[in-house]
């Protein structure tokens, strides 16, 4: 794409806040969320913020040929996300971290091995840091990125 004659802009978001929706089946069965990478913070982003940046990138000429890293405002570990959901949903939720091996095995049941290997490399071996907060959303849209709390409030009904 970058070597074509077409205009391009690349958006590279961190983890999505909406990834928390994958916990819905567990929350239907109880108040414990089990998942991998319990100690790994991610500056996850609301997909609405990605969309707001995309609108600007598609409609304003100064973004042509740019690559933008997009993050939310605060790096959070999964337990902090679950604690936010607990507060918003008014439920006694808790996060139970899987071992690295159990998390990897679980990922292999829902994604290609190459993706599971990449996640393991990023978050177990530390080859990628998704906790770094960047000002890109604010710089492009003029508003601060939404917090996980904002996202959780907006999506609370999906968890019930």
VOLO-945259 format. One record per residue: residue in one letter; z negated, y negated, x of N, C-alpha, C in turn. Coordinates in pm, whole numbers, plus 50000, padded with zeros to 5 digits. Atoms other than C-alpha are relative to their C-alpha. Layout:
N
AZYXZYXZYX
...
END
This chain:
160
X500005011850081500005000050000500004987450087
X500105011949917499054975150268501274997250077
X498775001949925502404980450440501214998249910
X498895002050093504494976450126500274985149986
X499675014150026506114944350012499344995249872
X500705003650122503964944449698498714992650034
X501315006449985500964921649658498925010549975
X501094990550016497694940649688498674993250027
X501405003349973493944935849681499235013049985
X500784987750005491514964049753498554996649968
X501415001350035488104966249585499315012950040
X500754988349953485594989549750498554998749954
X501375001250051482494991749532499075010650060
X501034990249963479255008549631499845009449882
X500244991050112477805034949401499884992449869
X500025006450132478095027049032498655002249932
X501214998550080475045020148819500215010449890
X499704990650107476765040548550499905014650044
X500244986249955476295071548768498685005449943
X501264995650060472815072348612500235007249867
X499704993050125474495084348292500075015150020
X499954985549974474825118348460498645006549977
X501344994750024471075122048402499735002749852
X500244998450144471435122148021499695014449963
X500364986350039471535160247988498585004050043
X501364996749956468335163448193498974992949913
X500955007750080466635136347987499925004949856
X500074993750132467525154547667499035011850003
X500864988249986465545184247802498584996750042
X501345003449955462525165247932499964986450066
X500235013149940461185136348133500164999950152
X499804999349856462115147748484501495000050030
X498635000449950465355138748658499965005950140
X499904993849868466225160948952501354996550060
X498745003549937468835149949202499914999550151
X499955000349853469955147949563499684986250056
X500115012449922469315121249825498884990949951
X501135007650054465915110349698499544988450085
X500455010849912465225088650001501094990350040
X498865008249959468625071850019500204988349904
X499755011650086468885036349885501494996849993
X498625004150022472185024749737499974986749925
X499885013050068473054988949640501045001549889
X499034996650105474705002049324500394987749919
X499395011250068476904979449118500335003549855
X499624998450140477464974748746501524999949992
X498545000250012481054984448662500544987249936
X499555012850057481234952148459500234989650109
X499795009349888480884932948786501275003450077
X498744996049937483704953248938501164994649918
X498965005250088485804944048637500164985050011
X499935014649986484934907148671500714996050129
X499325002749873486044907649035501485003749988
X498614995750016489194926848942500834989849922
X499285010350076490154900348685500414988650092
X499695010949906489944873648953501055004350101
X499054995049899491784895149206501415001049944
X498684998550062494624900748960500614986849953
X499515012550058494894864648843499944988050093
X500125011249907494174843149149500655003750133
X499164996949883496614841849440499215001550130
X500724999549873493974837149712499425013750032
X500564986749975492884873449674501055010050050
X498934991049955496254888449767499795003250148
X500144995549861495984908950085498575001050048
X501424999449963492164909650078499415013749965
X500804988250030489784939150089498584995349980
X501335004650034486444933449920499045011749982
X501114990750022483244953949950499144994049890
X500775004750116481314951049623498705007749989
X501304993550018477614958049577499224993049890
X500985006250086474824951749338499034992050084
X500885009349929471944928749429498865006350079
X501184993949940469324953949541500235014850028
X499924985549975469354987649716498815007049936
X501044992350068467415013049512500165014850032
X499984985449992466465049249569499995005449858
X499964994750135466895072649271498684998749923
X501295001250070463165071949190499804986049943
X500115013850052463365034049150500914998149879
X499135000750117466305037648913499345007149882
X500664992550106464425063848712498794992249948
X501155008150044461325041348704500474988549910
X499455010650085463475013448562500375005649863
X499664993750128464855036948296498745003349921
X501254996750068461305048148217499444987749929
X500515012450059460235012348155500864995749882
X499095004550105463325003747949499965009449880
X499984990150108463255036047747498615002849943
X501394997750039459455036047719499695015049996
X500264985849984459255071747842499365002450136
X500664997049872457135087448120500925008050093
X499024993049916460125096348339499565000550144
X500244999149856459925108048697501225006250066
X498914994549922462375116848970499475010750093
X500334989049910462215149749159501185001950095
X498924998849902464275149849479500285014750031
X499584986749956466245181249559499975000350153
X499814998849856466285194649911501484997150029
X498615002749964469465185950099500905012049969
X499204988050027470685222050071500195002249851
X499894998250145469945224049698500924989449940
X499125010750048471625190549637501465002950030
X498634996649959474705201549828500555011449913
X499574988850083474885234549638500294995449857
X499815005350135474535215749309501304991949992
X498765008049998477335191549404501225009050000
X498864990849993479625220749480500375005749863
X499704994950134479365231249115500764989949915
X499395010450085480795198248990501074991650070
X498995007949928483145184949259500635008350111
X499374992949888485575196149528499124999650126
X500784998949877484025207249857500164987650089
X499785011749914485615177650040499114988249959
X500865010950047483675153249820498545003050031
X501384996249970480415172349854499724998650150
X500165001549855480945173550232499884985350038
X500065014349968481555135950238498644994249962
X501325004950040478385128650039498925004850094
X500994994649906476405151450266500064992450134
X499835007449876477845133850571499424985949988
X500475013850020477125099350428498484999349992
X501395002050038473645104850294499005009250069
X500914991249926472175134250487500114997250149
X499775002449858473745128150826499994985250035
X500095014449978473665090350781501254993450054
X498775005949946477325083450860500474987749923
X499625011850080477565056650588498764994249937
X501155006950058475035030750475500474992349877
X499625006350125475505021450109498904990849948
X501125008550041472335000250102500224985350033
X499765013849959473804968850255500474991649881
X499655008950111473894940849994500994989550051
X498975009849964476974918750006500114989349892
X499925011050096477544884749839501344999149926
X498625000750047481094893149728500104996949851
X499915002450145480504894349350499744985349972
X500315014150022478874860049356501084990950056
X498995008549936481424845549595501294999349919
X498744999650073484344856049376499854995649855
X500145002850144482954852949022499144987849970
X500915011150024480344825749063498705004249932
X501274995350056477614847448908499425011050087
X500674989549923475054870049068500335013649938
X499764986850058475694907249029498825004049912
X501034995350092473784923648748499065009750071
X501014991049944470604942148833500065013449927
X500084987150068469944978448752499214998549871
X500755002650122467424965748500500934994549891
X499035005350096470184945348329500875011349945
X499124989050040472414976148324499245009749909
X500794990450078469644998848191499744994849858
X500235006050132468834975047905501295000749917
X498725000050071472514972347813500445013949957
X499564986350028472935010247811498895009249949
X501164991950043469555021747678500345009549887
X499704991350114470995035747356500765012650042
X499284988249954473175059547555499055011050049
X500974990449950470035076547686499155006149890
X500824995050113468535082747342500805009449911
END
